[in-house]
């Protein structure tokens, strides 16, 4: 099974990104995504291997992922915009790179703020034994 993944709706199709995949007695971080095309699920590679991360849809084809639990039990601080499918950025957005979060975070929440493309990231922990963080970040597009 798959858990610790993120799901969004892109072009009216449910998409499940990343997460942990249970393979026998092993739990592995994955970078695969699954898109439901109406009759079946189609898989593809989706960038960095992440679980316990956060993802938001800024536009119909633009997804931004933040932090998460990566390979070799490393907590990530990267922020990665990705286009989904054949869609590209549409005005007023343009291709750009986000800076990493100040601290690596896993298990945090994120949302797009109303009437903007700004992303609020809050909570999470820096490692498996860490307390939940009190800080938050806003990423402006």
N, C-alpha and C positions, 0 to 999 in steps of 0.2 A: 504494500500500500504506500501511499504518499501522504505526508503530513508536513506541517510548518511551511506551507506554500502560500502564495498569494493568488487571488483570482480577480479578474477584471472582465468587463464586457467590451470587446473591440468589434466594431462593424456588426453589431447585434449577435455576435458569437461569444460564448463563454470561453475564457482562456485561463489556464492554470499555469503559473510560473514557478519554477524551482521547487524548493522544499527538500525534505528527506525522503528517500526511497528505501523501503525495507526489502532487503535481498537476503532471504534465509535468516541467519542470526545476526546479520550486519545491517547497519543503518548508514546510508551514504548520502552526502550532500549532492544534489543534482543541478545541472544547468539546462535541463530540458523543459519544454513547455508543451502543453496539450491544448489544442483548439477543437471545439466541438463544431463540426461543419454541418450539422443537421441530421446526419445519420450515424456518424461515427467520430471518434476522437483521432486527430492527426497530430503526430509528435514532430518537434523540431528543436534544434539547439537554440538557447536563449541567452548567450553571454556568460557572465561569471557564475560559478556554482555558488548558490545561496540558499539558506534556510533561515527561518525566524527573522526574515527581513521585512521591509515594507515597500509597497509599490503603489503609485498613483497614475491615473490616466490624465494627462494634460490636454490632449486632443484625441480625436478618434484613433489616430495611429501612433501617438507618442506616449510612451510609458517611461516613468522615472523610478528606478529602484534605489533604495538606500540601505546601507549596512547589511547586517545579517551574520549568520554563522557560516563560515566558509570551510574550505578543505584544511586538513591537518589541525582541526579544532581551533582555527583562528577566527576571531571576531573581526568583521570588516568595518571600515569607515568610508568606503567608496560610495559615491553618488553617481549613478549611470543613466543618462537618457538614452532611449532606444526607440527606433521606429518599429512599428509592428506591421508585418505584411508589406504590401506595395505602397502604402501611404507614406508621404513625406510631411514635413512641417508645413503648416499653413499660417498665413499672416494672423496675428502679429508676431508669432514665434519664428525664430530662426535657429539654425544649428549652432550649438555652443556647448561648452563643457562646464559642469559644475565642479566646484572645489570639493574635496573630501570633507566629511564631518570632522569637527575638532577632535572627537573621541570615537573609537570604534564602538558600535552599538548593535545589540541583538535583542529581539523581542520588543522593539519599540513600535510606536504607532505613527502614522503620517496621514495627512489629508491635504487637499487643495483648499485654500481659503476662498470664501465667496467672492465673486466678481473679479477674480484675478487668476493668474497662473502661479501664484506664490504657494509654496509647499511648507507646511508646518510639520516638524519632526519632534516628537516628545517621548520621554520615558526610555525604557530599555535598560540593558545592563552591559557592562564592558567585558565580562567573562562569566563563566558558569556559577561562580561563587559570589558575585558582586550584588550589592543592593541595587534596586531600581534607581535610575538617575532622575534628578529633579529638574534638570535643565531642558531647554527646548531650543530649536533652531528654525529660522525661516529662510528658505531659499527663494530668491526673487528671480523671475525669468526676465 
